[in-house]
Amino acid sequence: MTVRGCPSRVRASPARDRLLRGQRLRQQLDLAVAAEDYERASLLRDEIKSLASVDDGPGDGS
């Protein structure tokens, strides 16, 4: 989240935000699987894949 007038060193970068979100999603996925909530696990897995595809984006040199 950006704050107007806030120095960039205080704001998290978009890449860091994605990294932290991915970590939270993976933790939630682990909990959903442990609770045998496979429908939620499937949704979380799809969200993690979607987040990863943003990271891979065009222009990755492949």
Backbone torsions as a table, in degrees:
resi	resn	phi	psi	omega
1	MET	NA	132.1	-179.7
2	THR	-96.8	148.0	179.6
3	VAL	-122.2	126.0	-178.8
4	ARG	-61.5	131.0	178.0
5	GLY	80.3	2.6	-178.8
6	CYS	-92.0	132.4	179.6
7	PRO	-58.5	146.6	-176.4
8	SER	-61.9	-27.2	-179.2
9	ARG	-67.4	-18.2	179.3
10	VAL	-89.0	-30.8	-178.8
11	ARG	-80.6	142.2	175.4
12	ALA	-76.6	142.6	178.0
13	SER	-75.9	156.5	177.4
14	PRO	-57.9	-37.2	179.3
15	ALA	-64.7	-41.0	179.1
16	ARG	-66.8	-40.1	176.7
17	ASP	-58.8	-44.3	179.0
18	ARG	-64.0	-41.0	179.3
19	LEU	-60.9	-48.3	-179.6
20	LEU	-65.3	-39.6	178.0
21	ARG	-63.6	-41.9	178.1
22	GLY	-61.5	-40.7	178.2
23	GLN	-63.5	-43.6	178.9
24	ARG	-63.9	-42.1	-180.0
25	LEU	-64.1	-41.8	178.7
26	ARG	-64.0	-37.4	177.5
27	GLN	-65.3	-43.6	178.0
28	GLN	-63.7	-37.7	177.9
29	LEU	-62.1	-45.9	177.9
30	ASP	-58.1	-43.0	179.6
31	LEU	-66.6	-39.9	179.6
32	ALA	-64.5	-41.5	178.6
33	VAL	-66.2	-43.2	179.4
34	ALA	-60.9	-33.9	179.4
35	ALA	-86.6	2.8	-178.5
36	GLU	58.3	33.5	175.4
37	ASP	-96.2	77.6	-171.3
38	TYR	-72.2	-25.8	176.6
39	GLU	-65.8	-46.5	177.5
40	ARG	-65.4	-39.3	179.0
41	ALA	-60.7	-40.1	179.1
42	SER	-63.9	-42.7	178.4
43	LEU	-64.2	-42.4	179.0
44	LEU	-65.0	-41.2	178.6
45	ARG	-60.1	-43.7	178.6
46	ASP	-63.1	-38.7	179.5
47	GLU	-67.3	-38.4	177.7
48	ILE	-64.7	-42.5	178.0
49	LYS	-62.4	-41.5	179.4
50	SER	-63.2	-42.3	178.4
51	LEU	-64.3	-39.9	179.3
52	ALA	-66.5	-35.9	-179.5
53	SER	-68.3	-27.9	175.2
54	VAL	-66.9	-40.6	179.4
55	ASP	-64.9	-37.1	-176.8
56	ASP	-77.0	-27.8	178.0
57	GLY	15.3	172.6	179.2
58	PRO	-67.7	155.8	177.2
59	GLY	82.6	23.8	-179.3
60	ASP	-85.4	2.5	175.4
61	GLY	84.5	7.6	-179.7
62	SER	-82.1	NA	NA
